Amino acid sequence: MSDSPADADPGTRSVLNALRAYRAAEAAMRRRRGVAMKITENDFLALRFILANDDAGRVTNAKDIAHYLGISSASTTTLIGRLVSDGYVQKRASTTDRRSIEIVPLRLTDAPIREAVGDTHELVIQAAESLSPEERQTVARFLERLQTAVDRIDDDQGA
């Protein structure tokens, strides 16, 4: 295993460069979408997270958003306040624990949000479907290993 990307073989460098280019393109897309919706990039990411949880039947609370975005509870409170005041989400008492608050998308504004997120989602699905089944398995394994490596970085820092 090489110590730095410069020491990596050309194929590995190619994968890392493609991954960097994808991450930059995705960040730029989120900024563009956020500007179009008049929200910050973190607001956009939080909305995507809330919608994904809602679609999966999962409840979202402030702690989930803070953990997902890696931001403080104070920043999360401010972010949720903006999303509520802009009419994207509402806060409601938890259905299982009346002491906690759930963050749910407002159905009145759900369509524009889902369209903004959905356009990208459909294009990503098309890109994945363009791969052979073997290529999909290889990419999925790579991304799972990458996620494990990134998660371990945070764990190692805290140890």
Chimera marker file (.cmm) of the C-alpha trace (Angstrom):
<marker_set name="trace">
<marker id="1" x="0.000" y="0.000" z="0.000" r="1" g="1" b="0" radius="0.5"/>
<marker id="2" x="1.395" y="3.409" z="-0.935" r="1" g="1" b="0" radius="0.5"/>
<marker id="3" x="1.858" y="6.241" z="1.532" r="1" g="1" b="0" radius="0.5"/>
<marker id="4" x="0.490" y="9.029" z="-0.675" r="1" g="1" b="0" radius="0.5"/>
<marker id="5" x="-1.650" y="9.357" z="-3.815" r="1" g="1" b="0" radius="0.5"/>
<marker id="6" x="1.467" y="10.407" z="-5.768" r="1" g="1" b="0" radius="0.5"/>
<marker id="7" x="3.030" y="7.008" z="-4.931" r="1" g="1" b="0" radius="0.5"/>
<marker id="8" x="-0.081" y="5.116" z="-6.072" r="1" g="1" b="0" radius="0.5"/>
<marker id="9" x="-0.157" y="3.212" z="-9.326" r="1" g="1" b="0" radius="0.5"/>
<marker id="10" x="-1.739" y="5.029" z="-12.308" r="1" g="1" b="0" radius="0.5"/>
<marker id="11" x="-5.009" y="3.070" z="-12.058" r="1" g="1" b="0" radius="0.5"/>
<marker id="12" x="-5.435" y="3.992" z="-8.395" r="1" g="1" b="0" radius="0.5"/>
<marker id="13" x="-4.634" y="7.643" z="-9.142" r="1" g="1" b="0" radius="0.5"/>
<marker id="14" x="-7.222" y="7.568" z="-11.923" r="1" g="1" b="0" radius="0.5"/>
<marker id="15" x="-9.910" y="6.291" z="-9.526" r="1" g="1" b="0" radius="0.5"/>
<marker id="16" x="-8.992" y="8.875" z="-6.881" r="1" g="1" b="0" radius="0.5"/>
<marker id="17" x="-9.008" y="11.691" z="-9.450" r="1" g="1" b="0" radius="0.5"/>
<marker id="18" x="-12.413" y="10.582" z="-10.764" r="1" g="1" b="0" radius="0.5"/>
<marker id="19" x="-13.745" y="10.461" z="-7.204" r="1" g="1" b="0" radius="0.5"/>
<marker id="20" x="-12.428" y="13.975" z="-6.489" r="1" g="1" b="0" radius="0.5"/>
<marker id="21" x="-13.976" y="15.278" z="-9.710" r="1" g="1" b="0" radius="0.5"/>
<marker id="22" x="-17.320" y="13.674" z="-8.846" r="1" g="1" b="0" radius="0.5"/>
<marker id="23" x="-17.297" y="15.140" z="-5.326" r="1" g="1" b="0" radius="0.5"/>
<marker id="24" x="-16.528" y="18.615" z="-6.712" r="1" g="1" b="0" radius="0.5"/>
<marker id="25" x="-19.300" y="18.316" z="-9.321" r="1" g="1" b="0" radius="0.5"/>
<marker id="26" x="-21.798" y="17.134" z="-6.699" r="1" g="1" b="0" radius="0.5"/>
<marker id="27" x="-20.886" y="20.002" z="-4.345" r="1" g="1" b="0" radius="0.5"/>
<marker id="28" x="-21.300" y="22.490" z="-7.200" r="1" g="1" b="0" radius="0.5"/>
<marker id="29" x="-24.699" y="20.987" z="-8.056" r="1" g="1" b="0" radius="0.5"/>
<marker id="30" x="-25.826" y="21.305" z="-4.420" r="1" g="1" b="0" radius="0.5"/>
<marker id="31" x="-24.736" y="24.957" z="-4.391" r="1" g="1" b="0" radius="0.5"/>
<marker id="32" x="-26.615" y="25.627" z="-7.656" r="1" g="1" b="0" radius="0.5"/>
<marker id="33" x="-29.752" y="23.894" z="-6.369" r="1" g="1" b="0" radius="0.5"/>
<marker id="34" x="-29.494" y="25.738" z="-3.088" r="1" g="1" b="0" radius="0.5"/>
<marker id="35" x="-29.190" y="29.094" z="-4.866" r="1" g="1" b="0" radius="0.5"/>
<marker id="36" x="-32.214" y="28.246" z="-7.028" r="1" g="1" b="0" radius="0.5"/>
<marker id="37" x="-34.205" y="27.323" z="-3.913" r="1" g="1" b="0" radius="0.5"/>
<marker id="38" x="-32.734" y="30.269" z="-1.941" r="1" g="1" b="0" radius="0.5"/>
<marker id="39" x="-31.281" y="28.012" z="0.754" r="1" g="1" b="0" radius="0.5"/>
<marker id="40" x="-27.764" y="27.114" z="1.912" r="1" g="1" b="0" radius="0.5"/>
<marker id="41" x="-25.955" y="23.951" z="0.878" r="1" g="1" b="0" radius="0.5"/>
<marker id="42" x="-26.398" y="22.521" z="4.391" r="1" g="1" b="0" radius="0.5"/>
<marker id="43" x="-30.113" y="23.355" z="4.244" r="1" g="1" b="0" radius="0.5"/>
<marker id="44" x="-30.322" y="21.469" z="0.937" r="1" g="1" b="0" radius="0.5"/>
<marker id="45" x="-28.462" y="18.467" z="2.370" r="1" g="1" b="0" radius="0.5"/>
<marker id="46" x="-30.710" y="18.468" z="5.440" r="1" g="1" b="0" radius="0.5"/>
<marker id="47" x="-33.820" y="18.568" z="3.228" r="1" g="1" b="0" radius="0.5"/>
<marker id="48" x="-32.541" y="15.627" z="1.188" r="1" g="1" b="0" radius="0.5"/>
<marker id="49" x="-31.867" y="13.745" z="4.421" r="1" g="1" b="0" radius="0.5"/>
<marker id="50" x="-35.313" y="14.551" z="5.859" r="1" g="1" b="0" radius="0.5"/>
<marker id="51" x="-37.039" y="13.531" z="2.609" r="1" g="1" b="0" radius="0.5"/>
<marker id="52" x="-35.069" y="10.279" z="2.370" r="1" g="1" b="0" radius="0.5"/>
<marker id="53" x="-35.999" y="9.419" z="5.957" r="1" g="1" b="0" radius="0.5"/>
<marker id="54" x="-39.630" y="10.324" z="5.288" r="1" g="1" b="0" radius="0.5"/>
<marker id="55" x="-39.687" y="8.147" z="2.149" r="1" g="1" b="0" radius="0.5"/>
<marker id="56" x="-38.258" y="5.249" z="4.173" r="1" g="1" b="0" radius="0.5"/>
<marker id="57" x="-40.783" y="5.755" z="6.978" r="1" g="1" b="0" radius="0.5"/>
<marker id="58" x="-38.092" y="6.929" z="9.406" r="1" g="1" b="0" radius="0.5"/>
<marker id="59" x="-38.474" y="9.841" z="11.786" r="1" g="1" b="0" radius="0.5"/>
<marker id="60" x="-35.930" y="12.675" z="11.690" r="1" g="1" b="0" radius="0.5"/>
<marker id="61" x="-34.992" y="14.698" z="14.748" r="1" g="1" b="0" radius="0.5"/>
<marker id="62" x="-32.501" y="17.497" z="15.312" r="1" g="1" b="0" radius="0.5"/>
<marker id="63" x="-29.852" y="15.109" z="16.633" r="1" g="1" b="0" radius="0.5"/>
<marker id="64" x="-30.068" y="13.046" z="13.421" r="1" g="1" b="0" radius="0.5"/>
<marker id="65" x="-29.540" y="16.160" z="11.303" r="1" g="1" b="0" radius="0.5"/>
<marker id="66" x="-26.619" y="17.342" z="13.461" r="1" g="1" b="0" radius="0.5"/>
<marker id="67" x="-24.937" y="13.938" z="13.199" r="1" g="1" b="0" radius="0.5"/>
<marker id="68" x="-25.573" y="13.652" z="9.447" r="1" g="1" b="0" radius="0.5"/>
<marker id="69" x="-24.154" y="17.106" z="8.689" r="1" g="1" b="0" radius="0.5"/>
<marker id="70" x="-21.496" y="17.073" z="11.410" r="1" g="1" b="0" radius="0.5"/>
<marker id="71" x="-22.647" y="20.397" z="12.857" r="1" g="1" b="0" radius="0.5"/>
<marker id="72" x="-23.295" y="21.613" z="16.391" r="1" g="1" b="0" radius="0.5"/>
<marker id="73" x="-26.687" y="21.507" z="18.042" r="1" g="1" b="0" radius="0.5"/>
<marker id="74" x="-26.809" y="25.321" z="17.952" r="1" g="1" b="0" radius="0.5"/>
<marker id="75" x="-26.165" y="25.333" z="14.187" r="1" g="1" b="0" radius="0.5"/>
<marker id="76" x="-28.779" y="22.597" z="13.771" r="1" g="1" b="0" radius="0.5"/>
<marker id="77" x="-31.353" y="24.649" z="15.669" r="1" g="1" b="0" radius="0.5"/>
<marker id="78" x="-30.651" y="27.634" z="13.413" r="1" g="1" b="0" radius="0.5"/>
<marker id="79" x="-30.835" y="25.474" z="10.271" r="1" g="1" b="0" radius="0.5"/>
<marker id="80" x="-34.149" y="23.926" z="11.322" r="1" g="1" b="0" radius="0.5"/>
<marker id="81" x="-35.474" y="27.389" z="12.141" r="1" g="1" b="0" radius="0.5"/>
<marker id="82" x="-34.659" y="28.555" z="8.598" r="1" g="1" b="0" radius="0.5"/>
<marker id="83" x="-36.311" y="25.495" z="7.041" r="1" g="1" b="0" radius="0.5"/>
<marker id="84" x="-39.417" y="26.029" z="9.177" r="1" g="1" b="0" radius="0.5"/>
<marker id="85" x="-39.636" y="29.762" z="8.433" r="1" g="1" b="0" radius="0.5"/>
<marker id="86" x="-39.104" y="29.136" z="4.701" r="1" g="1" b="0" radius="0.5"/>
<marker id="87" x="-41.981" y="26.638" z="4.746" r="1" g="1" b="0" radius="0.5"/>
<marker id="88" x="-39.972" y="23.510" z="3.871" r="1" g="1" b="0" radius="0.5"/>
<marker id="89" x="-40.485" y="21.574" z="7.107" r="1" g="1" b="0" radius="0.5"/>
<marker id="90" x="-42.453" y="21.647" z="10.305" r="1" g="1" b="0" radius="0.5"/>
<marker id="91" x="-41.640" y="20.604" z="13.836" r="1" g="1" b="0" radius="0.5"/>
<marker id="92" x="-44.075" y="18.364" z="15.667" r="1" g="1" b="0" radius="0.5"/>
<marker id="93" x="-44.152" y="16.489" z="18.935" r="1" g="1" b="0" radius="0.5"/>
<marker id="94" x="-42.800" y="12.970" z="18.592" r="1" g="1" b="0" radius="0.5"/>
<marker id="95" x="-45.421" y="10.282" z="18.159" r="1" g="1" b="0" radius="0.5"/>
<marker id="96" x="-43.449" y="7.953" z="20.443" r="1" g="1" b="0" radius="0.5"/>
<marker id="97" x="-41.821" y="10.346" z="22.932" r="1" g="1" b="0" radius="0.5"/>
<marker id="98" x="-43.724" y="13.563" z="23.598" r="1" g="1" b="0" radius="0.5"/>
<marker id="99" x="-40.563" y="15.197" z="24.963" r="1" g="1" b="0" radius="0.5"/>
<marker id="100" x="-38.751" y="15.134" z="21.625" r="1" g="1" b="0" radius="0.5"/>
<marker id="101" x="-39.467" y="16.955" z="18.383" r="1" g="1" b="0" radius="0.5"/>
<marker id="102" x="-39.696" y="15.433" z="14.916" r="1" g="1" b="0" radius="0.5"/>
<marker id="103" x="-38.811" y="17.311" z="11.747" r="1" g="1" b="0" radius="0.5"/>
<marker id="104" x="-41.141" y="16.492" z="8.854" r="1" g="1" b="0" radius="0.5"/>
<marker id="105" x="-41.390" y="17.866" z="5.313" r="1" g="1" b="0" radius="0.5"/>
<marker id="106" x="-44.412" y="20.033" z="4.584" r="1" g="1" b="0" radius="0.5"/>
<marker id="107" x="-46.523" y="18.429" z="1.906" r="1" g="1" b="0" radius="0.5"/>
<marker id="108" x="-47.461" y="21.810" z="0.405" r="1" g="1" b="0" radius="0.5"/>
<marker id="109" x="-43.849" y="22.496" z="-0.575" r="1" g="1" b="0" radius="0.5"/>
<marker id="110" x="-42.819" y="18.889" z="-0.957" r="1" g="1" b="0" radius="0.5"/>
<marker id="111" x="-43.143" y="18.798" z="-4.767" r="1" g="1" b="0" radius="0.5"/>
<marker id="112" x="-40.545" y="21.514" z="-5.588" r="1" g="1" b="0" radius="0.5"/>
<marker id="113" x="-38.080" y="19.976" z="-3.132" r="1" g="1" b="0" radius="0.5"/>
<marker id="114" x="-38.592" y="16.485" z="-4.492" r="1" g="1" b="0" radius="0.5"/>
<marker id="115" x="-38.269" y="17.811" z="-8.052" r="1" g="1" b="0" radius="0.5"/>
<marker id="116" x="-34.990" y="19.550" z="-7.203" r="1" g="1" b="0" radius="0.5"/>
<marker id="117" x="-33.644" y="16.413" z="-5.547" r="1" g="1" b="0" radius="0.5"/>
<marker id="118" x="-35.392" y="14.011" z="-7.930" r="1" g="1" b="0" radius="0.5"/>
<marker id="119" x="-33.852" y="15.373" z="-11.126" r="1" g="1" b="0" radius="0.5"/>
<marker id="120" x="-30.424" y="14.542" z="-9.809" r="1" g="1" b="0" radius="0.5"/>
<marker id="121" x="-31.577" y="11.219" z="-8.408" r="1" g="1" b="0" radius="0.5"/>
<marker id="122" x="-32.936" y="10.124" z="-11.795" r="1" g="1" b="0" radius="0.5"/>
<marker id="123" x="-29.678" y="11.023" z="-13.556" r="1" g="1" b="0" radius="0.5"/>
<marker id="124" x="-27.673" y="9.089" z="-10.977" r="1" g="1" b="0" radius="0.5"/>
<marker id="125" x="-29.949" y="6.065" z="-11.453" r="1" g="1" b="0" radius="0.5"/>
<marker id="126" x="-29.400" y="6.272" z="-15.207" r="1" g="1" b="0" radius="0.5"/>
<marker id="127" x="-25.624" y="6.367" z="-14.720" r="1" g="1" b="0" radius="0.5"/>
<marker id="128" x="-25.772" y="3.305" z="-12.445" r="1" g="1" b="0" radius="0.5"/>
<marker id="129" x="-28.037" y="1.456" z="-14.860" r="1" g="1" b="0" radius="0.5"/>
<marker id="130" x="-25.535" y="2.064" z="-17.667" r="1" g="1" b="0" radius="0.5"/>
<marker id="131" x="-23.083" y="-0.255" z="-15.871" r="1" g="1" b="0" radius="0.5"/>
<marker id="132" x="-23.019" y="-4.008" z="-16.301" r="1" g="1" b="0" radius="0.5"/>
<marker id="133" x="-24.121" y="-6.051" z="-13.260" r="1" g="1" b="0" radius="0.5"/>
<marker id="134" x="-20.454" y="-6.916" z="-12.565" r="1" g="1" b="0" radius="0.5"/>
<marker id="135" x="-19.425" y="-3.252" z="-12.761" r="1" g="1" b="0" radius="0.5"/>
<marker id="136" x="-22.226" y="-2.299" z="-10.359" r="1" g="1" b="0" radius="0.5"/>
<marker id="137" x="-21.023" y="-4.897" z="-7.855" r="1" g="1" b="0" radius="0.5"/>
<marker id="138" x="-17.454" y="-3.631" z="-8.150" r="1" g="1" b="0" radius="0.5"/>
<marker id="139" x="-18.488" y="0.008" z="-7.702" r="1" g="1" b="0" radius="0.5"/>
<marker id="140" x="-20.758" y="-0.883" z="-4.759" r="1" g="1" b="0" radius="0.5"/>
<marker id="141" x="-17.925" y="-2.801" z="-3.049" r="1" g="1" b="0" radius="0.5"/>
<marker id="142" x="-15.534" y="0.105" z="-3.619" r="1" g="1" b="0" radius="0.5"/>
<marker id="143" x="-17.972" y="2.663" z="-2.206" r="1" g="1" b="0" radius="0.5"/>
<marker id="144" x="-18.716" y="0.454" z="0.826" r="1" g="1" b="0" radius="0.5"/>
<marker id="145" x="-14.972" y="0.102" z="1.491" r="1" g="1" b="0" radius="0.5"/>
<marker id="146" x="-14.518" y="3.830" z="1.031" r="1" g="1" b="0" radius="0.5"/>
<marker id="147" x="-17.318" y="4.561" z="3.499" r="1" g="1" b="0" radius="0.5"/>
<marker id="148" x="-15.781" y="2.169" z="6.029" r="1" g="1" b="0" radius="0.5"/>
<marker id="149" x="-12.390" y="3.855" z="5.618" r="1" g="1" b="0" radius="0.5"/>
<marker id="150" x="-13.873" y="7.333" z="6.061" r="1" g="1" b="0" radius="0.5"/>
<marker id="151" x="-15.911" y="6.229" z="9.098" r="1" g="1" b="0" radius="0.5"/>
<marker id="152" x="-12.769" y="4.735" z="10.634" r="1" g="1" b="0" radius="0.5"/>
<marker id="153" x="-10.923" y="8.037" z="10.219" r="1" g="1" b="0" radius="0.5"/>
<marker id="154" x="-13.437" y="9.725" z="12.531" r="1" g="1" b="0" radius="0.5"/>
<marker id="155" x="-13.250" y="6.816" z="14.990" r="1" g="1" b="0" radius="0.5"/>
<marker id="156" x="-9.439" y="6.855" z="15.004" r="1" g="1" b="0" radius="0.5"/>
<marker id="157" x="-9.389" y="10.632" z="15.654" r="1" g="1" b="0" radius="0.5"/>
<marker id="158" x="-11.599" y="10.257" z="18.734" r="1" g="1" b="0" radius="0.5"/>
<marker id="159" x="-9.554" y="7.388" z="20.195" r="1" g="1" b="0" radius="0.5"/>
<link id1="1" id2="2" r="1" g="1" b="0" radius="0.2"/>
<link id1="2" id2="3" r="1" g="1" b="0" radius="0.2"/>
<link id1="3" id2="4" r="1" g="1" b="0" radius="0.2"/>
<link id1="4" id2="5" r="1" g="1" b="0" radius="0.2"/>
<link id1="5" id2="6" r="1" g="1" b="0" radius="0.2"/>
<link id1="6" id2="7" r="1" g="1" b="0" radius="0.2"/>
<link id1="7" id2="8" r="1" g="1" b="0" radius="0.2"/>
<link id1="8" id2="9" r="1" g="1" b="0" radius="0.2"/>
<link id1="9" id2="10" r="1" g="1" b="0" radius="0.2"/>
<link id1="10" id2="11" r="1" g="1" b="0" radius="0.2"/>
<link id1="11" id2="12" r="1" g="1" b="0" radius="0.2"/>
<link id1="12" id2="13" r="1" g="1" b="0" radius="0.2"/>
<link id1="13" id2="14" r="1" g="1" b="0" radius="0.2"/>
<link id1="14" id2="15" r="1" g="1" b="0" radius="0.2"/>
<link id1="15" id2="16" r="1" g="1" b="0" radius="0.2"/>
<link id1="16" id2="17" r="1" g="1" b="0" radius="0.2"/>
<link id1="17" id2="18" r="1" g="1" b="0" radius="0.2"/>
<link id1="18" id2="19" r="1" g="1" b="0" radius="0.2"/>
<link id1="19" id2="20" r="1" g="1" b="0" radius="0.2"/>
<link id1="20" id2="21" r="1" g="1" b="0" radius="0.2"/>
<link id1="21" id2="22" r="1" g="1" b="0" radius="0.2"/>
<link id1="22" id2="23" r="1" g="1" b="0" radius="0.2"/>
<link id1="23" id2="24" r="1" g="1" b="0" radius="0.2"/>
<link id1="24" id2="25" r="1" g="1" b="0" radius="0.2"/>
<link id1="25" id2="26" r="1" g="1" b="0" radius="0.2"/>
<link id1="26" id2="27" r="1" g="1" b="0" radius="0.2"/>
<link id1="27" id2="28" r="1" g="1" b="0" radius="0.2"/>
<link id1="28" id2="29" r="1" g="1" b="0" radius="0.2"/>
<link id1="29" id2="30" r="1" g="1" b="0" radius="0.2"/>
<link id1="30" id2="31" r="1" g="1" b="0" radius="0.2"/>
<link id1="31" id2="32" r="1" g="1" b="0" radius="0.2"/>
<link id1="32" id2="33" r="1" g="1" b="0" radius="0.2"/>
<link id1="33" id2="34" r="1" g="1" b="0" radius="0.2"/>
<link id1="34" id2="35" r="1" g="1" b="0" radius="0.2"/>
<link id1="35" id2="36" r="1" g="1" b="0" radius="0.2"/>
<link id1="36" id2="37" r="1" g="1" b="0" radius="0.2"/>
<link id1="37" id2="38" r="1" g="1" b="0" radius="0.2"/>
<link id1="38" id2="39" r="1" g="1" b="0" radius="0.2"/>
<link id1="39" id2="40" r="1" g="1" b="0" radius="0.2"/>
<link id1="40" id2="41" r="1" g="1" b="0" radius="0.2"/>
<link id1="41" id2="42" r="1" g="1" b="0" radius="0.2"/>
<link id1="42" id2="43" r="1" g="1" b="0" radius="0.2"/>
<link id1="43" id2="44" r="1" g="1" b="0" radius="0.2"/>
<link id1="44" id2="45" r="1" g="1" b="0" radius="0.2"/>
<link id1="45" id2="46" r="1" g="1" b="0" radius="0.2"/>
<link id1="46" id2="47" r="1" g="1" b="0" radius="0.2"/>
<link id1="47" id2="48" r="1" g="1" b="0" radius="0.2"/>
<link id1="48" id2="49" r="1" g="1" b="0" radius="0.2"/>
<link id1="49" id2="50" r="1" g="1" b="0" radius="0.2"/>
<link id1="50" id2="51" r="1" g="1" b="0" radius="0.2"/>
<link id1="51" id2="52" r="1" g="1" b="0" radius="0.2"/>
<link id1="52" id2="53" r="1" g="1" b="0" radius="0.2"/>
<link id1="53" id2="54" r="1" g="1" b="0" radius="0.2"/>
<link id1="54" id2="55" r="1" g="1" b="0" radius="0.2"/>
<link id1="55" id2="56" r="1" g="1" b="0" radius="0.2"/>
<link id1="56" id2="57" r="1" g="1" b="0" radius="0.2"/>
<link id1="57" id2="58" r="1" g="1" b="0" radius="0.2"/>
<link id1="58" id2="59" r="1" g="1" b="0" radius="0.2"/>
<link id1="59" id2="60" r="1" g="1" b="0" radius="0.2"/>
<link id1="60" id2="61" r="1" g="1" b="0" radius="0.2"/>
<link id1="61" id2="62" r="1" g="1" b="0" radius="0.2"/>
<link id1="62" id2="63" r="1" g="1" b="0" radius="0.2"/>
<link id1="63" id2="64" r="1" g="1" b="0" radius="0.2"/>
<link id1="64" id2="65" r="1" g="1" b="0" radius="0.2"/>
<link id1="65" id2="66" r="1" g="1" b="0" radius="0.2"/>
<link id1="66" id2="67" r="1" g="1" b="0" radius="0.2"/>
<link id1="67" id2="68" r="1" g="1" b="0" radius="0.2"/>
<link id1="68" id2="69" r="1" g="1" b="0" radius="0.2"/>
<link id1="69" id2="70" r="1" g="1" b="0" radius="0.2"/>
<link id1="70" id2="71" r="1" g="1" b="0" radius="0.2"/>
<link id1="71" id2="72" r="1" g="1" b="0" radius="0.2"/>
<link id1="72" id2="73" r="1" g="1" b="0" radius="0.2"/>
<link id1="73" id2="74" r="1" g="1" b="0" radius="0.2"/>
<link id1="74" id2="75" r="1" g="1" b="0" radius="0.2"/>
<link id1="75" id2="76" r="1" g="1" b="0" radius="0.2"/>
<link id1="76" id2="77" r="1" g="1" b="0" radius="0.2"/>
<link id1="77" id2="78" r="1" g="1" b="0" radius="0.2"/>
<link id1="78" id2="79" r="1" g="1" b="0" radius="0.2"/>
<link id1="79" id2="80" r="1" g="1" b="0" radius="0.2"/>
<link id1="80" id2="81" r="1" g="1" b="0" radius="0.2"/>
<link id1="81" id2="82" r="1" g="1" b="0" radius="0.2"/>
<link id1="82" id2="83" r="1" g="1" b="0" radius="0.2"/>
<link id1="83" id2="84" r="1" g="1" b="0" radius="0.2"/>
<link id1="84" id2="85" r="1" g="1" b="0" radius="0.2"/>
<link id1="85" id2="86" r="1" g="1" b="0" radius="0.2"/>
<link id1="86" id2="87" r="1" g="1" b="0" radius="0.2"/>
<link id1="87" id2="88" r="1" g="1" b="0" radius="0.2"/>
<link id1="88" id2="89" r="1" g="1" b="0" radius="0.2"/>
<link id1="89" id2="90" r="1" g="1" b="0" radius="0.2"/>
<link id1="90" id2="91" r="1" g="1" b="0" radius="0.2"/>
<link id1="91" id2="92" r="1" g="1" b="0" radius="0.2"/>
<link id1="92" id2="93" r="1" g="1" b="0" radius="0.2"/>
<link id1="93" id2="94" r="1" g="1" b="0" radius="0.2"/>
<link id1="94" id2="95" r="1" g="1" b="0" radius="0.2"/>
<link id1="95" id2="96" r="1" g="1" b="0" radius="0.2"/>
<link id1="96" id2="97" r="1" g="1" b="0" radius="0.2"/>
<link id1="97" id2="98" r="1" g="1" b="0" radius="0.2"/>
<link id1="98" id2="99" r="1" g="1" b="0" radius="0.2"/>
<link id1="99" id2="100" r="1" g="1" b="0" radius="0.2"/>
<link id1="100" id2="101" r="1" g="1" b="0" radius="0.2"/>
<link id1="101" id2="102" r="1" g="1" b="0" radius="0.2"/>
<link id1="102" id2="103" r="1" g="1" b="0" radius="0.2"/>
<link id1="103" id2="104" r="1" g="1" b="0" radius="0.2"/>
<link id1="104" id2="105" r="1" g="1" b="0" radius="0.2"/>
<link id1="105" id2="106" r="1" g="1" b="0" radius="0.2"/>
<link id1="106" id2="107" r="1" g="1" b="0" radius="0.2"/>
<link id1="107" id2="108" r="1" g="1" b="0" radius="0.2"/>
<link id1="108" id2="109" r="1" g="1" b="0" radius="0.2"/>
<link id1="109" id2="110" r="1" g="1" b="0" radius="0.2"/>
<link id1="110" id2="111" r="1" g="1" b="0" radius="0.2"/>
<link id1="111" id2="112" r="1" g="1" b="0" radius="0.2"/>
<link id1="112" id2="113" r="1" g="1" b="0" radius="0.2"/>
<link id1="113" id2="114" r="1" g="1" b="0" radius="0.2"/>
<link id1="114" id2="115" r="1" g="1" b="0" radius="0.2"/>
<link id1="115" id2="116" r="1" g="1" b="0" radius="0.2"/>
<link id1="116" id2="117" r="1" g="1" b="0" radius="0.2"/>
<link id1="117" id2="118" r="1" g="1" b="0" radius="0.2"/>
<link id1="118" id2="119" r="1" g="1" b="0" radius="0.2"/>
<link id1="119" id2="120" r="1" g="1" b="0" radius="0.2"/>
<link id1="120" id2="121" r="1" g="1" b="0" radius="0.2"/>
<link id1="121" id2="122" r="1" g="1" b="0" radius="0.2"/>
<link id1="122" id2="123" r="1" g="1" b="0" radius="0.2"/>
<link id1="123" id2="124" r="1" g="1" b="0" radius="0.2"/>
<link id1="124" id2="125" r="1" g="1" b="0" radius="0.2"/>
<link id1="125" id2="126" r="1" g="1" b="0" radius="0.2"/>
<link id1="126" id2="127" r="1" g="1" b="0" radius="0.2"/>
<link id1="127" id2="128" r="1" g="1" b="0" radius="0.2"/>
<link id1="128" id2="129" r="1" g="1" b="0" radius="0.2"/>
<link id1="129" id2="130" r="1" g="1" b="0" radius="0.2"/>
<link id1="130" id2="131" r="1" g="1" b="0" radius="0.2"/>
<link id1="131" id2="132" r="1" g="1" b="0" radius="0.2"/>
<link id1="132" id2="133" r="1" g="1" b="0" radius="0.2"/>
<link id1="133" id2="134" r="1" g="1" b="0" radius="0.2"/>
<link id1="134" id2="135" r="1" g="1" b="0" radius="0.2"/>
<link id1="135" id2="136" r="1" g="1" b="0" radius="0.2"/>
<link id1="136" id2="137" r="1" g="1" b="0" radius="0.2"/>
<link id1="137" id2="138" r="1" g="1" b="0" radius="0.2"/>
<link id1="138" id2="139" r="1" g="1" b="0" radius="0.2"/>
<link id1="139" id2="140" r="1" g="1" b="0" radius="0.2"/>
<link id1="140" id2="141" r="1" g="1" b="0" radius="0.2"/>
<link id1="141" id2="142" r="1" g="1" b="0" radius="0.2"/>
<link id1="142" id2="143" r="1" g="1" b="0" radius="0.2"/>
<link id1="143" id2="144" r="1" g="1" b="0" radius="0.2"/>
<link id1="144" id2="145" r="1" g="1" b="0" radius="0.2"/>
<link id1="145" id2="146" r="1" g="1" b="0" radius="0.2"/>
<link id1="146" id2="147" r="1" g="1" b="0" radius="0.2"/>
<link id1="147" id2="148" r="1" g="1" b="0" radius="0.2"/>
<link id1="148" id2="149" r="1" g="1" b="0" radius="0.2"/>
<link id1="149" id2="150" r="1" g="1" b="0" radius="0.2"/>
<link id1="150" id2="151" r="1" g="1" b="0" radius="0.2"/>
<link id1="151" id2="152" r="1" g="1" b="0" radius="0.2"/>
<link id1="152" id2="153" r="1" g="1" b="0" radius="0.2"/>
<link id1="153" id2="154" r="1" g="1" b="0" radius="0.2"/>
<link id1="154" id2="155" r="1" g="1" b="0" radius="0.2"/>
<link id1="155" id2="156" r="1" g="1" b="0" radius="0.2"/>
<link id1="156" id2="157" r="1" g="1" b="0" radius="0.2"/>
<link id1="157" id2="158" r="1" g="1" b="0" radius="0.2"/>
<link id1="158" id2="159" r="1" g="1" b="0" radius="0.2"/>
</marker_set>
